[in-house]
């Protein structure tokens, strides 16, 4: 004999309230409030929504059309949400890429500014080194042997005292770099005041000079030269 306990009469939808129970059936247990209730799973495309529910064949044409319409609306809603989510993710990625690009640009500018500052500091240190290398034969030699980065602090200030000390130590190690001592100035004899100053003889004006004087002067340039008579 078939059990009739908890049997729904699917064949009579209009009387779904009618149920056969035995009089000695225990009351169904109520769920405990402490029992966790599992969340309902969200419908995904291609899930149970696409399958015919129980009793769908008893809905009639109007009921089936309404069910198909509802199913299509739910599917369209899911598709719209997926498109909106994809668009939002794309916008987020664009913002992240844009921010990253701006960060890269700012980092590059900061690095370039730092390099320019380092070059300027190096030039300033070399100028101080050459200015302090007055005892060197060639101040350029002093710049070759010293490291410019060793004479600046974090604020970019130059330690000129350390430069002077290192230059002196360098000359002690390499005395050939030192500038040779200047030769003493030679003394010229002083003129004798008793002799007095001698005045040069006035130049001869050959336009008014006599013939003998003219021949004597020309003979200095051309020996044996004589004027025609």
C-alpha positions in Angstrom: 0.0 0.0 0.0 1.4 3.4 -1.0 2.1 5.9 1.8 -0.3 8.9 1.6 1.5 11.1 4.2 2.6 14.5 3.0 1.3 13.9 -0.5 0.3 16.9 -2.6 -2.4 16.5 -5.1 -0.6 17.9 -8.2 -3.4 16.8 -10.4 -5.7 19.3 -8.7 -4.0 22.7 -8.7 -7.1 24.5 -7.6 -7.2 22.5 -4.3 -3.6 22.7 -3.4 -4.6 23.4 0.2 -6.0 19.9 0.5 -3.5 17.5 2.2 -3.9 14.0 3.6 -2.3 13.5 6.9 -2.5 10.8 9.5 -4.0 11.8 12.8 -1.0 10.4 14.6 1.6 12.3 12.5 3.9 14.5 14.7 4.0 18.2 14.1 6.9 19.3 11.9 9.8 20.7 13.7 10.3 24.5 13.5 13.8 25.6 12.5 15.9 26.8 15.4 16.7 30.6 15.3 20.3 29.7 15.8 20.5 27.5 12.8 22.2 29.4 10.0 20.1 30.0 6.9 22.0 29.4 3.7 21.8 32.3 1.3 19.9 31.8 -1.8 22.1 31.3 -4.8 21.8 33.9 -7.5 20.5 32.8 -10.8 23.1 32.6 -13.6 22.4 32.5 -17.3 21.8 28.9 -18.4 20.7 27.9 -14.8 17.4 26.4 -13.6 15.5 29.4 -14.9 15.8 28.0 -18.4 14.2 24.7 -17.3 10.5 24.1 -17.1 9.3 24.3 -13.5 7.1 21.6 -12.0 3.5 22.0 -13.0 4.4 24.3 -15.9 2.5 22.1 -18.3 -0.6 22.8 -16.3 -0.4 26.6 -16.6 -2.0 26.8 -20.0 -1.0 28.9 -22.9 -1.5 32.2 -21.0 0.6 31.1 -18.1 3.4 29.8 -20.3 3.5 33.1 -22.1 3.7 35.0 -18.9 6.5 32.6 -17.6 8.4 33.0 -20.9 8.1 36.8 -20.6 9.3 36.8 -17.0 12.2 34.5 -17.9 13.2 36.8 -20.8 13.1 39.9 -18.6 15.3 38.2 -16.0 17.8 37.2 -18.6 17.9 40.7 -20.1 18.4 42.1 -16.6 21.3 39.8 -16.0 22.9 40.7 -19.3 22.5 44.5 -18.6 24.1 44.1 -15.1 27.0 42.2 -16.7 27.5 44.9 -19.3 27.4 47.6 -16.6 29.8 45.7 -14.4 32.2 45.3 -17.3 32.0 49.0 -18.2 32.6 50.0 -14.6 35.7 47.7 -14.4 37.0 49.3 -17.7 36.6 52.8 -16.3 38.4 51.8 -13.1 41.2 50.3 -15.1 41.4 53.5 -17.2 41.6 55.6 -14.0 44.3 53.4 -12.6 46.3 53.6 -15.9 45.9 57.3 -16.0 47.1 57.8 -12.4 50.0 55.4 -13.1 51.0 57.4 -16.1 50.9 60.7 -14.2 53.0 59.1 -11.4 55.5 57.9 -13.9 55.7 61.4 -15.4 56.2 63.0 -12.0 58.8 60.5 -11.1 60.7 61.1 -14.3 60.6 64.9 -13.7 61.9 64.4 -10.2 64.8 62.3 -11.4 65.7 64.8 -14.0 65.6 67.6 -11.5 67.8 65.6 -9.2 70.3 65.0 -12.0 70.5 68.7 -12.8 71.1 69.5 -9.2 73.9 67.0 -8.9 75.6 68.3 -12.0 75.3 71.9 -10.7 76.8 70.9 -7.4 79.6 69.0 -9.1 80.5 72.2 -11.1 80.5 74.3 -8.0 82.8 71.9 -6.2 85.2 71.8 -9.1 85.3 75.6 -9.2 86.1 75.6 -5.5 88.9 73.0 -6.1 90.5 75.0 -8.9 90.3 78.3 -6.9 92.0 76.6 -3.9 94.7 75.0 -6.2 96.9 78.1 -6.3 100.0 76.1 -5.5 99.5 73.7 -8.4 101.2 74.1 -11.7 98.0 73.3 -13.4 94.7 73.6 -11.3 93.1 71.1 -13.6 95.3 68.4 -12.0 93.7 69.1 -8.7 90.3 68.4 -10.1 91.4 65.1 -11.6 92.6 63.7 -8.3 89.7 64.8 -6.0 86.2 63.4 -5.9 83.7 66.2 -6.0 80.9 64.2 -4.3 83.1 63.9 -1.2 82.8 67.6 -0.3 79.1 68.2 -0.2 76.5 67.4 2.6 72.9 66.5 2.3 71.9 70.2 2.0 74.4 70.8 -0.9 76.8 72.9 1.1 80.5 72.7 0.1 83.2 71.9 2.6 86.0 74.3 1.4 88.2 73.5 4.4 88.2 69.8 3.5 89.1 70.7 -0.1 92.1 72.8 1.1 93.3 70.1 3.4 93.1 67.4 0.7 94.9 69.6 -1.8 97.8 70.1 0.6 97.9 66.4 1.3 97.9 65.7 -2.5 100.9 68.0 -3.0 102.8 66.2 -0.3 102.2 62.9 -2.0 102.8 64.2 -5.5 105.2 67.1 -5.2 105.7 67.2 -9.0 102.2 68.8 -9.2 103.4 71.8 -7.2 104.0 75.0 -9.1 107.8 75.8 -9.2 109.0 78.7 -7.2 109.3 82.0 -9.1 112.8 83.0 -10.2 114.2 86.1 -8.4 114.0 89.2 -10.5 117.3 90.2 -12.2 118.6 93.6 -11.2 119.5 96.0 -14.0 122.5 98.4 -13.5 121.5 101.8 -12.4 122.6 104.7 -14.8 125.6 106.8 -13.8 124.3 110.3 -13.0 127.8 111.8 -13.7 127.6 110.8 -17.3 124.4 112.6 -17.9 122.0 112.0 -20.7 123.3 112.1 -24.3 121.2 113.7 -26.9 121.1 112.2 -30.3 122.6 114.2 -33.2 120.0 115.9 -35.4 119.1 114.2 -38.6 120.9 115.5 -41.8 118.6 117.4 -44.2 120.0 116.2 -47.6 118.1 118.9 -49.5 120.4 121.5 -48.1 123.5 119.3 -47.4 126.6 119.8 -49.5 127.8 117.3 -52.1 130.6 115.7 -49.9 128.2 115.1 -47.0 125.7 113.5 -49.3 128.2 111.2 -50.9 129.5 110.2 -47.5 125.9 109.3 -46.3 125.2 107.3 -49.5 128.5 105.5 -49.3 127.3 104.0 -46.0 124.6 102.1 -47.8 126.4 101.5 -51.1 130.1 101.3 -50.7 132.0 103.2 -53.4 129.0 105.1 -54.5 129.8 108.5 -56.0 127.6 111.1 -57.5 128.1 112.0 -61.1 129.8 115.3 -61.8 
